[in-house]
Amino acid sequence: MADDNIIDMNERSGKMNGWNKYTKFGLFIVVLLVLLVFIFNNLFVVKEGEYKVIRQFGEVVRIDSEPGLSYKIPFIQSVTTLPKYQMTYDVSQAEINTRDKKRILIDNYAIWRIEDPKKMIANARTLEAAESRMEEFIYSVTRTELGQLNYDEIINDEKSSRGSLNDRITEQVNELLVRDNYGISVTDVRMKRTDLPEENELSVFTRMISERHSTAQDYLSQGDARKNRIEAETDKEVNEMLAKAKADAEEIRSEGEAEAAKVYNTAFSKDPEFYSLYRTLESYKKTIGDDTVIILPSDSPYARILTGYID
């Protein structure tokens, strides 16, 4: 038998051992990679501002809220995410009746957040269902509160109590959410705008214009009445002041004339003839003018003085 036909079993055994080593190493690497993928698939990261809800067969078994790395049991547990931060929700427009029987459209928005994810999931099941329930409460409370106000109290900034109204609505909505254990809270409810239904706008605006004109006329009437009252009081005060001034002037004039008469008497009593002459001359000033005609006897003392003849 030729040497070429002889098979060395030791050599073949060595080759097989080498292949077995590579195969085992390859299998180890594959198993290791599968194990790492399996482990990483069951690890998850909890981020800031979110809740991680771990469910087992559909039931919530754990909620992770602290940021960091966490895990779940493979195959039997699943992870969902819920927001931890504040969210804004636009409430659908709705019609309500005011106390004075006017229909208006209201448009609100709410700032809210999840406080207890377990309660929220147990009672609302989903985020959308929680928002829907919150919207129902907001509409109910808003309708009740605005139904106690007149239309002009809602839209008129001078008479509006919107600040306290928003606070009351927020407080009452939170009470309802706590009562039903929804696990959510409303930070703020605000009224974005209030509009009239299109079919009511023209009639309401016309009535508002009429009311404003009536109010303006009332103000004008009150202003005229006040003006007349002030003018009457002023005229009364002026007349009283003038009457008092005239009385004072008459009194001063009387005192002056009396003092003058006293001085005259004192002066003229010293020379009666001069006083008689002076009085006669004064009478000429009052009785004789440019066209005066006097008929007197020529020997009359009055005429003698007038003609310039004095004894």
C-alpha positions as a Markdown table, in Angstrom:
| # | Residue | x | y | z |
|---|---|---|---|---|
| 1 | Met | 0.0 | 0.0 | 0.0 |
| 2 | Ala | 1.4 | 3.3 | -1.0 |
| 3 | Asp | 2.1 | 6.0 | 1.6 |
| 4 | Asp | -0.2 | 8.4 | -0.2 |
| 5 | Asn | -3.1 | 6.3 | 0.7 |
| 6 | Ile | -2.3 | 6.3 | 4.4 |
| 7 | Ile | -4.4 | 8.8 | 6.5 |
| 8 | Asp | -2.8 | 10.2 | 9.6 |
| 9 | Met | -5.6 | 10.2 | 12.2 |
| 10 | Asn | -3.6 | 12.3 | 14.6 |
| 11 | Glu | -3.3 | 15.1 | 12.1 |
| 12 | Arg | -7.1 | 15.0 | 11.3 |
| 13 | Ser | -7.9 | 15.0 | 15.0 |
| 14 | Gly | -5.7 | 18.1 | 15.5 |
| 15 | Lys | -7.6 | 19.9 | 12.7 |
| 16 | Met | -10.9 | 19.0 | 14.2 |
| 17 | Asn | -9.9 | 20.3 | 17.6 |
| 18 | Gly | -8.9 | 23.6 | 16.0 |
| 19 | Trp | -12.3 | 24.0 | 14.3 |
| 20 | Asn | -14.1 | 23.1 | 17.6 |
| 21 | Lys | -12.2 | 25.9 | 19.4 |
| 22 | Tyr | -13.2 | 28.5 | 16.8 |
| 23 | Thr | -16.8 | 27.3 | 16.8 |
| 24 | Lys | -17.1 | 27.5 | 20.6 |
| 25 | Phe | -15.6 | 31.0 | 20.6 |
| 26 | Gly | -17.9 | 32.1 | 17.9 |
| 27 | Leu | -20.9 | 30.7 | 19.7 |
| 28 | Phe | -19.8 | 32.4 | 22.9 |
| 29 | Ile | -19.6 | 35.8 | 21.1 |
| 30 | Val | -23.0 | 35.2 | 19.5 |
| 31 | Val | -24.5 | 34.3 | 22.9 |
| 32 | Leu | -22.8 | 37.3 | 24.5 |
| 33 | Leu | -24.2 | 39.7 | 21.9 |
| 34 | Val | -27.7 | 38.2 | 22.2 |
| 35 | Leu | -27.4 | 38.5 | 26.0 |
| 36 | Leu | -26.3 | 42.1 | 25.7 |
| 37 | Val | -29.0 | 43.0 | 23.3 |
| 38 | Phe | -31.5 | 41.3 | 25.5 |
| 39 | Ile | -30.3 | 43.2 | 28.6 |
| 40 | Phe | -30.2 | 46.6 | 26.8 |
| 41 | Asn | -33.7 | 46.0 | 25.5 |
| 42 | Asn | -35.0 | 45.7 | 29.0 |
| 43 | Leu | -33.2 | 48.7 | 30.3 |
| 44 | Phe | -34.6 | 52.2 | 29.9 |
| 45 | Val | -33.8 | 55.8 | 30.8 |
| 46 | Val | -36.1 | 57.9 | 32.9 |
| 47 | Lys | -35.7 | 61.5 | 31.6 |
| 48 | Glu | -36.4 | 64.8 | 33.5 |
| 49 | Gly | -40.0 | 65.8 | 33.1 |
| 50 | Glu | -41.6 | 62.4 | 32.5 |
| 51 | Tyr | -43.0 | 59.4 | 34.3 |
| 52 | Lys | -42.2 | 55.8 | 33.2 |
| 53 | Val | -45.1 | 53.5 | 33.8 |
| 54 | Ile | -44.2 | 49.8 | 34.1 |
| 55 | Arg | -47.1 | 47.4 | 33.4 |
| 56 | Gln | -47.2 | 43.7 | 34.0 |
| 57 | Phe | -49.9 | 41.9 | 32.1 |
| 58 | Gly | -51.6 | 45.2 | 31.7 |
| 59 | Glu | -51.6 | 46.2 | 35.3 |
| 60 | Val | -49.4 | 49.0 | 36.6 |
| 61 | Val | -46.8 | 47.6 | 39.0 |
| 62 | Arg | -44.3 | 50.5 | 39.2 |
| 63 | Ile | -43.9 | 54.1 | 38.3 |
| 64 | Asp | -40.4 | 55.6 | 38.0 |
| 65 | Ser | -40.2 | 59.4 | 38.2 |
| 66 | Glu | -36.6 | 60.0 | 39.2 |
| 67 | Pro | -34.2 | 60.7 | 36.3 |
| 68 | Gly | -31.8 | 57.8 | 35.7 |
| 69 | Leu | -31.4 | 54.2 | 34.4 |
| 70 | Ser | -34.1 | 51.7 | 35.2 |
| 71 | Tyr | -35.2 | 48.2 | 34.1 |
| 72 | Lys | -38.1 | 45.9 | 33.4 |
| 73 | Ile | -38.6 | 42.2 | 33.5 |
| 74 | Pro | -38.4 | 40.9 | 29.9 |
| 75 | Phe | -41.4 | 39.5 | 28.1 |
| 76 | Ile | -43.9 | 40.1 | 30.9 |
| 77 | Gln | -43.4 | 43.8 | 31.6 |
| 78 | Ser | -43.9 | 46.8 | 29.2 |
| 79 | Val | -43.0 | 50.5 | 29.6 |
| 80 | Thr | -45.0 | 53.6 | 28.6 |
| 81 | Thr | -44.3 | 57.3 | 29.1 |
| 82 | Leu | -46.4 | 60.1 | 30.6 |
| 83 | Pro | -45.5 | 63.8 | 30.8 |
| 84 | Lys | -44.5 | 65.2 | 34.2 |
| 85 | Tyr | -44.3 | 68.8 | 33.1 |
| 86 | Gln | -47.2 | 71.3 | 32.8 |
| 87 | Met | -49.3 | 71.1 | 29.7 |
| 88 | Thr | -51.6 | 73.5 | 27.9 |
| 89 | Tyr | -55.1 | 72.4 | 26.8 |
| 90 | Asp | -57.4 | 74.5 | 24.6 |
| 91 | Val | -60.9 | 74.0 | 25.8 |
| 92 | Ser | -63.5 | 73.8 | 23.0 |
| 93 | Gln | -65.7 | 76.8 | 22.4 |
| 94 | Ala | -69.1 | 76.6 | 24.0 |
| 95 | Glu | -72.3 | 78.7 | 24.3 |
| 96 | Ile | -73.6 | 79.7 | 27.7 |
| 97 | Asn | -76.5 | 81.9 | 28.9 |
| 98 | Thr | -75.7 | 84.9 | 31.1 |
| 99 | Arg | -78.0 | 86.1 | 34.0 |
| 100 | Asp | -79.6 | 88.6 | 31.7 |
| 101 | Lys | -80.5 | 85.9 | 29.2 |
| 102 | Lys | -77.8 | 86.6 | 26.6 |
| 103 | Arg | -76.1 | 83.8 | 24.8 |
| 104 | Ile | -72.3 | 84.1 | 24.4 |
| 105 | Leu | -69.5 | 82.0 | 23.1 |
| 106 | Ile | -66.6 | 81.4 | 25.5 |
| 107 | Asp | -63.1 | 80.2 | 24.7 |
| 108 | Asn | -60.9 | 79.0 | 27.5 |
| 109 | Tyr | -57.6 | 77.4 | 28.0 |
| 110 | Ala | -56.2 | 75.4 | 30.9 |
| 111 | Ile | -52.7 | 74.8 | 32.3 |
| 112 | Trp | -52.6 | 71.3 | 33.9 |
| 113 | Arg | -50.3 | 68.5 | 35.0 |
| 114 | Ile | -50.4 | 64.9 | 36.2 |
| 115 | Glu | -50.0 | 64.7 | 39.9 |
| 116 | Asp | -50.6 | 60.9 | 40.5 |
| 117 | Pro | -50.1 | 58.7 | 37.4 |
| 118 | Lys | -51.6 | 55.7 | 39.1 |
| 119 | Lys | -54.9 | 57.4 | 39.8 |
| 120 | Met | -54.9 | 59.0 | 36.4 |
| 121 | Ile | -54.5 | 55.6 | 34.7 |
| 122 | Ala | -56.9 | 53.8 | 37.1 |
| 123 | Asn | -59.8 | 56.3 | 36.5 |
| 124 | Ala | -59.1 | 58.0 | 33.1 |
| 125 | Arg | -57.0 | 55.3 | 31.5 |
| 126 | Thr | -55.4 | 57.6 | 28.9 |
| 127 | Leu | -54.1 | 61.1 | 28.6 |
| 128 | Glu | -56.8 | 62.0 | 26.1 |
| 129 | Ala | -59.6 | 60.7 | 28.4 |
| 130 | Ala | -58.2 | 62.8 | 31.3 |
| 131 | Glu | -58.2 | 65.9 | 29.2 |
| 132 | Ser | -61.8 | 65.2 | 28.0 |
| 133 | Arg | -63.0 | 64.8 | 31.6 |
| 134 | Met | -61.2 | 68.0 | 32.7 |
| 135 | Glu | -62.8 | 69.9 | 29.8 |
| 136 | Glu | -66.3 | 68.7 | 31.0 |
| 137 | Phe | -65.6 | 70.0 | 34.5 |
| 138 | Ile | -64.3 | 73.4 | 33.1 |
| 139 | Tyr | -67.4 | 73.8 | 31.0 |
| 140 | Ser | -69.7 | 72.9 | 33.8 |
| 141 | Val | -68.1 | 75.3 | 36.3 |
| 142 | Thr | -67.7 | 78.1 | 33.8 |
| 143 | Arg | -71.4 | 77.9 | 32.8 |
| 144 | Thr | -72.5 | 78.0 | 36.4 |
| 145 | Glu | -70.2 | 81.0 | 37.3 |
| 146 | Leu | -71.0 | 83.1 | 34.2 |
| 147 | Gly | -74.7 | 82.3 | 34.5 |
| 148 | Gln | -74.6 | 84.4 | 37.7 |
| 149 | Leu | -73.2 | 87.5 | 35.9 |
| 150 | Asn | -74.8 | 90.0 | 33.4 |
| 151 | Tyr | -73.3 | 90.3 | 30.0 |
| 152 | Asp | -71.9 | 93.7 | 30.5 |
| 153 | Glu | -70.2 | 92.6 | 33.7 |
| 154 | Ile | -68.4 | 89.9 | 31.7 |
| 155 | Ile | -67.2 | 92.1 | 28.8 |
| 156 | Asn | -66.8 | 95.5 | 30.5 |
| 157 | Asp | -63.3 | 95.9 | 32.0 |
| 158 | Glu | -64.5 | 98.4 | 34.5 |
| 159 | Lys | -67.1 | 96.1 | 36.0 |
| 160 | Ser | -65.4 | 92.8 | 35.1 |
| 161 | Ser | -64.5 | 90.3 | 37.9 |
| 162 | Arg | -62.6 | 88.0 | 35.6 |
| 163 | Gly | -59.5 | 87.8 | 37.9 |
| 164 | Ser | -61.5 | 86.4 | 40.8 |
| 165 | Leu | -63.7 | 84.4 | 38.4 |
| 166 | Asn | -60.7 | 82.6 | 36.9 |
| 167 | Asp | -59.5 | 81.8 | 40.3 |
| 168 | Arg | -62.9 | 80.4 | 41.4 |
| 169 | Ile | -63.2 | 78.3 | 38.3 |
| 170 | Thr | -59.7 | 76.8 | 38.8 |
| 171 | Glu | -60.4 | 76.0 | 42.5 |
| 172 | Gln | -63.8 | 74.4 | 41.7 |
| 173 | Val | -62.4 | 72.3 | 38.8 |
| 174 | Asn | -59.6 | 71.0 | 41.1 |
| 175 | Glu | -62.2 | 70.1 | 43.8 |
| 176 | Leu | -64.1 | 68.0 | 41.2 |
| 177 | Leu | -60.9 | 66.3 | 39.9 |
| 178 | Val | -59.8 | 65.4 | 43.5 |
| 179 | Arg | -63.3 | 64.2 | 44.3 |
| 180 | Asp | -63.2 | 61.7 | 41.4 |
| 181 | Asn | -59.5 | 60.7 | 42.0 |
| 182 | Tyr | -58.3 | 61.6 | 38.5 |
| 183 | Gly | -54.8 | 62.2 | 39.7 |
| 184 | Ile | -54.4 | 65.5 | 37.8 |
| 185 | Ser | -54.6 | 69.1 | 38.8 |
| 186 | Val | -55.3 | 72.4 | 37.0 |
| 187 | Thr | -52.8 | 75.2 | 37.6 |
| 188 | Asp | -54.9 | 77.9 | 35.9 |
| 189 | Val | -58.0 | 78.3 | 33.8 |
| 190 | Arg | -58.2 | 81.5 | 31.7 |
| 191 | Met | -60.8 | 83.0 | 29.5 |
| 192 | Lys | -59.2 | 83.9 | 26.1 |
| 193 | Arg | -62.2 | 85.7 | 24.7 |
| 194 | Thr | -66.0 | 86.0 | 24.8 |
| 195 | Asp | -68.0 | 86.5 | 21.6 |
| 196 | Leu | -71.6 | 86.8 | 20.7 |
| 197 | Pro | -73.2 | 84.2 | 18.4 |
| 198 | Glu | -73.4 | 85.7 | 14.9 |
| 199 | Glu | -77.2 | 85.9 | 14.9 |
| 200 | Asn | -77.2 | 88.0 | 18.1 |
| 201 | Glu | -74.3 | 90.3 | 17.4 |
| 202 | Leu | -76.2 | 93.0 | 15.5 |
| 203 | Ser | -79.2 | 93.3 | 18.0 |
| 204 | Val | -76.9 | 93.3 | 21.0 |
| 205 | Phe | -74.5 | 95.9 | 19.5 |
| 206 | Thr | -77.5 | 98.1 | 18.6 |
| 207 | Arg | -78.9 | 97.8 | 22.1 |
| 208 | Met | -75.5 | 98.5 | 23.6 |
| 209 | Ile | -75.1 | 101.7 | 21.4 |
| 210 | Ser | -78.6 | 102.8 | 22.6 |
| 211 | Glu | -77.7 | 102.2 | 26.2 |
| 212 | Arg | -74.4 | 104.1 | 25.8 |
| 213 | His | -76.3 | 107.1 | 24.2 |
| 214 | Ser | -78.8 | 107.0 | 27.1 |
| 215 | Thr | -76.0 | 106.9 | 29.6 |
| 216 | Ala | -74.2 | 109.8 | 27.8 |
| 217 | Gln | -77.4 | 111.8 | 27.8 |
| 218 | Asp | -77.8 | 111.2 | 31.6 |
| 219 | Tyr | -74.3 | 112.4 | 32.1 |
| 220 | Leu | -75.0 | 115.6 | 30.0 |
| 221 | Ser | -78.2 | 116.2 | 31.9 |
| 222 | Gln | -76.5 | 115.8 | 35.3 |
| 223 | Gly | -73.7 | 118.1 | 34.0 |
| 224 | Asp | -76.2 | 120.8 | 32.9 |
| 225 | Ala | -78.1 | 120.6 | 36.3 |
| 226 | Arg | -74.8 | 120.9 | 38.2 |
| 227 | Lys | -73.8 | 123.9 | 36.0 |
| 228 | Asn | -77.1 | 125.6 | 36.6 |
| 229 | Arg | -76.8 | 125.0 | 40.3 |
| 230 | Ile | -73.3 | 126.4 | 40.5 |
| 231 | Glu | -74.3 | 129.4 | 38.4 |
| 232 | Ala | -77.3 | 130.1 | 40.7 |
| 233 | Glu | -75.1 | 129.8 | 43.8 |
| 234 | Thr | -72.5 | 132.1 | 42.3 |
| 235 | Asp | -75.1 | 134.7 | 41.3 |
| 236 | Lys | -76.6 | 134.5 | 44.8 |
| 237 | Glu | -73.1 | 135.1 | 46.4 |
| 238 | Val | -72.4 | 137.9 | 44.0 |
| 239 | Asn | -75.7 | 139.7 | 44.7 |
| 240 | Glu | -75.1 | 139.3 | 48.4 |
| 241 | Met | -71.6 | 140.7 | 48.1 |
| 242 | Leu | -72.9 | 143.7 | 46.0 |
| 243 | Ala | -75.8 | 144.4 | 48.5 |
| 244 | Lys | -73.4 | 144.3 | 51.4 |
| 245 | Ala | -70.9 | 146.5 | 49.5 |
| 246 | Lys | -73.7 | 149.0 | 48.7 |
| 247 | Ala | -74.9 | 149.0 | 52.3 |
| 248 | Asp | -71.3 | 149.6 | 53.5 |
| 249 | Ala | -70.9 | 152.4 | 51.0 |
| 250 | Glu | -74.1 | 154.1 | 52.0 |
| 251 | Glu | -73.1 | 153.8 | 55.6 |
| 252 | Ile | -69.7 | 155.3 | 54.9 |
| 253 | Arg | -71.2 | 158.0 | 52.7 |
| 254 | Ser | -73.7 | 158.9 | 55.5 |
| 255 | Glu | -70.9 | 159.1 | 58.0 |
| 256 | Gly | -68.8 | 161.2 | 55.6 |
| 257 | Glu | -71.7 | 163.6 | 55.0 |
| 258 | Ala | -72.5 | 163.9 | 58.7 |
| 259 | Glu | -68.8 | 164.6 | 59.3 |
| 260 | Ala | -68.8 | 167.2 | 56.5 |
| 261 | Ala | -72.0 | 168.8 | 57.8 |
| 262 | Lys | -70.4 | 169.0 | 61.2 |
| 263 | Val | -67.3 | 170.6 | 59.8 |
| 264 | Tyr | -69.4 | 173.0 | 57.7 |
| 265 | Asn | -71.5 | 174.0 | 60.7 |
| 266 | Thr | -68.4 | 174.6 | 62.8 |
| 267 | Ala | -66.8 | 176.7 | 60.0 |
| 268 | Phe | -69.9 | 178.6 | 59.1 |
| 269 | Ser | -71.0 | 179.3 | 62.6 |
| 270 | Lys | -68.0 | 181.6 | 62.9 |
| 271 | Asp | -69.4 | 183.9 | 60.1 |
| 272 | Pro | -73.2 | 183.5 | 59.4 |
| 273 | Glu | -73.2 | 186.2 | 56.7 |
| 274 | Phe | -70.5 | 184.3 | 54.7 |
| 275 | Tyr | -72.4 | 181.1 | 55.2 |
| 276 | Ser | -75.5 | 182.7 | 53.8 |
| 277 | Leu | -73.6 | 184.0 | 50.8 |
| 278 | Tyr | -72.0 | 180.6 | 50.2 |
| 279 | Arg | -75.3 | 178.8 | 50.3 |
| 280 | Thr | -76.8 | 181.3 | 47.9 |
| 281 | Leu | -74.0 | 180.8 | 45.5 |
| 282 | Glu | -74.4 | 177.0 | 45.8 |
| 283 | Ser | -78.0 | 177.3 | 44.9 |
| 284 | Tyr | -77.1 | 179.2 | 41.7 |
| 285 | Lys | -75.2 | 176.1 | 40.6 |
| 286 | Lys | -78.3 | 174.0 | 40.9 |
| 287 | Thr | -80.9 | 176.4 | 39.6 |
| 288 | Ile | -79.2 | 178.3 | 36.8 |
| 289 | Gly | -78.3 | 176.8 | 33.5 |
| 290 | Asp | -77.6 | 178.0 | 30.0 |
| 291 | Asp | -81.3 | 178.5 | 29.1 |
| 292 | Thr | -82.6 | 179.3 | 32.6 |
| 293 | Val | -85.0 | 182.3 | 32.9 |
| 294 | Ile | -85.6 | 183.7 | 36.4 |
| 295 | Ile | -88.2 | 186.3 | 37.1 |
| 296 | Leu | -87.5 | 188.1 | 40.4 |
| 297 | Pro | -88.0 | 191.6 | 41.8 |
| 298 | Ser | -84.9 | 193.7 | 41.2 |
| 299 | Asp | -84.6 | 194.6 | 44.8 |
| 300 | Ser | -84.7 | 190.9 | 45.9 |
| 301 | Pro | -81.6 | 189.9 | 47.8 |
| 302 | Tyr | -81.3 | 186.8 | 45.6 |
| 303 | Ala | -81.4 | 188.9 | 42.5 |
| 304 | Arg | -79.1 | 191.6 | 43.9 |
| 305 | Ile | -76.4 | 189.0 | 44.5 |
| 306 | Leu | -76.9 | 187.5 | 41.1 |
| 307 | Thr | -76.5 | 190.9 | 39.4 |
| 308 | Gly | -73.4 | 191.5 | 41.4 |
| 309 | Tyr | -74.7 | 194.1 | 43.7 |
| 310 | Ile | -73.9 | 193.4 | 47.3 |
| 311 | Asp | -74.6 | 195.9 | 50.1 |
